[in-house]
Amino acid sequence: MFLRAVSLDPARFPRRDRYPFNLPLLREPLELTLSRPVAFFVGENGSGKSTVLEAIVRRCDIHIWQKPKRHIAHHNPDEATLWRYLNVAWVNGPVPGGLFSAET
């Protein structure tokens, strides 16, 4: 186990009218306590699973291996800033690592 908990306070968001800050999942304060070495993110397409996971990885300063997102019609600068509003609690301090997305 590396992470003990992840929390998010929507009151700190810079705005609430654009993705990802308008996701229903992120409307209320979020406290995710990790008590097992495996966690599953489950939800409908577009519910924010990958967005939240990527924000956690960024907050942990873990490298994300990914291809350029060529399929996106417009760039949303807010999408890459969600990590700034997360807090993480480590079990024994930060660890190095990397994330390979399904697309990669």
N, C-alpha and C positions, 0 to 999 in steps of 0.2 A: 504494500500500500504506500502510495506516495502522497496523494491528496486526502485530506481529512474532510474538507468542506469547501463549497463554492457559494458565494452569496452575491446578490444583486439588489440595488436599491433604485427603483425607477424614478424616484424623486430627484436623482442626480442627472437624469438624461438631459441633453441639450435641447431636445425637441421630442414631441410625441406623435407627430403627424407623418413621419416617413419611416420606411423600413430601415432597420429592424426594430426601431423603438415603438412601432405601432403593433407589434405582434401581441395577440391575446395572452400568450405565455408570459410576456414581460410586463403586463399591466400592474401586477402586484409584486411586492418584494419577494424575492426568490431565495430560498435557503436549501441547498442540496447537500445533505450529509452523506458522505461516502463511507460505508462501514464494511464493504466487501471489495475484493480486488477487481471485480468486474461490474460494470454498470451498463445498462441498456437504455438508450434513448428511443422511445417509441412514440409515434404520432403520424398524423396524415401528412401527405406531401404539402410543403409550404408552411408547416406549423412552426418551424424554427429550430429543428433538431440540429442540423448541420451548422447553422449560424451560431447557436449557443456553444456547440462543441468547439468550433473554430475560435470563438472568443475565449473560451477556457484555455485552449492551447496557446493562444497569443499572450494571455495574461501570465501564463507559466513560462513565457519566453522560450517556447519549444518551436523549433524550425518546422515550417509547413512546406512539404514538397508538393508542388502543384504546377500544372500547366497553365498558361495564360487563359483567361476566361474570354474566349472569342465569341461565345454564343450570347453574350449579354448585349442587348440593344443600347443600353445607356449605362453610364458609370454612376454608381451611387456612393459618394464618399462616406456617407454615414455607416454603411454596412461594415466597413473595416474598423470602426471605432468602438463597437460594443464592448470590447475587452477592457477599455478604460474604466468602465463602470462596474466591473466585477472585482470581488475580493476572493482570494484563495487562502486556505489554511493548509499548510504542509504538515505531514507527520514528522519528518526528520529533516526538513529543509528542501530547497529546490533540487531537482535532478535534471541532467541533460536528456534530450530525446528528440524525436522527430515524428511527424504525422504524415502518413500517405493517405490521401483521400481516395475514395472509390474511383474517381475519374482518372487519377494518376496510375 
